[in-house]
Amino acid sequence: MHIANFGVFASAERNLVFGINDFDETLPGPWEWDLKRLVASIVAAGRFLGANKVKCEESVMAAVSTYRKRLRQYAYMGNLELWYSTINENDILKSLTPSARAGAEKIISKARQRTHMQVLGKLTDLVDEKFLLKENAPFIVRETKTETGRTIKEALSLFLESYFSSLADDRKTILKHYRIVDVARKVVGVGSVGTRCWIIFLIGNNSDDPLFLQLKEAQPSVLEPYLSKAIYSNQGQRVVAGQRLIQGAPDIFLGWGEQGGMQYYVRQLRDMKGGVEFDPKKVKTENMDQYSSLCAWALALAHAKSGDAAMIAGYVGKSDELDEAMVSFAFAYADQTEKDYQALVSAAKSGRIKVASVKE
């Protein structure tokens, strides 16, 4: 639930909505863990971006206040009304001041351009009149065999049989009209480095009908040792079930499968997705409180859909007592995060831990 795990994405109707966009660790647990993680990330990110203490405090207060107020609204909704609720493009723009709205409009515009055709131009090359995925070692690499010794073609065929069973019949029908052109292994984000991830490039009726799927390994949630185990035998199904429950407008090709003892989930790659770039040179910290508030709104909606909105709303109350308590927690957590990081840097410099380097 850190603030870099929120953004805009396309619904099945091709409308842009705002919400949570990373579900690898999804597991039922205490709602306050998510809120604590969100506020801690606000301070940590604020410091990284150059925001002062006052702005970080304001951002945490804005986030928790929004979380409380939105939960109260959701607590009075009917079940179906809540289920259909999303934070759409107009909702986003209405909630922001003019200066922040301009930045949001740029992100939304950029997300609309991130179609499969845009991915085709970025991730493929035309080789002998045929589009193939570009190799960009060590981040994108074409391999001929899996770790188990099976050919990629054989392994992928077995996986797709498993994956197909997780899809609704209408999704199966669409996917049957596509053929696989190329497959490559991909290095993914910080928290997933070392896990298996593949890009599957497919073509439909012609070269103007590409489809890119991402097949990502799913492991047990890091929360599992502190909570109960997932009710699903396949960790990919755990991720997908969490996303379907929380997101409200999930990817039409979202599914899961298993191959060679490994469990995976599948989603479309970069399909009209966008978010804030946490770059000190690009982000205006003056709008951080508004963005934090937007993330808290999405978290409140997720908790209302997956938990008991009335119970949580009753607990958090109408005063700013929780807001102030979360400010203290967030700053203490951010301080500890920086101490931990410095300890890691020192251990790397002294040689106590080994650090791999990547040559450009």
Stockholm file with secondary structure:
# STOCKHOLM 1.0

chainA/1-360         MHIANFGVFASAERNLVFGINDFDETLPGPWEWDLKRLVASIVAAGRFLGANKVKCEESVMAAVSTYRKRLRQYAYMGNLELWYSTINENDILKSLTPSARAGAEKIISKARQRTHMQVLGKLTDLVDEKFLLKENAPFIVRETKTETGRTIKEALSLFLESYFSSLADDRKTILKHYRIVDVARKVVGVGSVGTRCWIIFLIGNNSDDPLFLQLKEAQPSVLEPYLSKAIYSNQGQRVVAGQRLIQGAPDIFLGWGEQGGMQYYVRQLRDMKGGVEFDPKKVKTENMDQYSSLCAWALALAHAKSGDAAMIAGYVGKSDELDEAMVSFAFAYADQTEKDYQALVSAAKSGRIKVASVKE
#=GR chainA/1-360 SS CCGGGEEEEECTTSCEEEEECCCTTCCCCCHHHHHHHHHHHHHHHHHHHTCCHHHHHHHHHHHHHHHHHHHHHHHTSCHHHHHHCCEEHHHHHHTSCHHHHHHHHHHHHHHHHCSHHHHHHHHEEEETTEEEECCBTTTEECCSBCTTSCBHHHHHHHHHHHHHTTSCHHHHHHHTTCEEEEEEEECCCGGGTTSCEEEEEEECSSTTCEEEEEEEECCCCTTGGGSCCCSCSSHHHHHHHHHHHHHSSCCTTCEEEEETTEEEEEEESSSSCBCCCCCTTTCCGGGHHHHHHHHHHHHHHHHHHHSCHHHHHHHHCSSSHHHHHHHHHHHHHHHHHHHHHHHHHHHHHHTSSCCCCCCC
#=GC SS_cons         CCGGGEEEEECTTSCEEEEECCCTTCCCCCHHHHHHHHHHHHHHHHHHHTCCHHHHHHHHHHHHHHHHHHHHHHHTSCHHHHHHCCEEHHHHHHTSCHHHHHHHHHHHHHHHHCSHHHHHHHHEEEETTEEEECCBTTTEECCSBCTTSCBHHHHHHHHHHHHHTTSCHHHHHHHTTCEEEEEEEECCCGGGTTSCEEEEEEECSSTTCEEEEEEEECCCCTTGGGSCCCSCSSHHHHHHHHHHHHHSSCCTTCEEEEETTEEEEEEESSSSCBCCCCCTTTCCGGGHHHHHHHHHHHHHHHHHHHSCHHHHHHHHCSSSHHHHHHHHHHHHHHHHHHHHHHHHHHHHHHTSSCCCCCCC
//
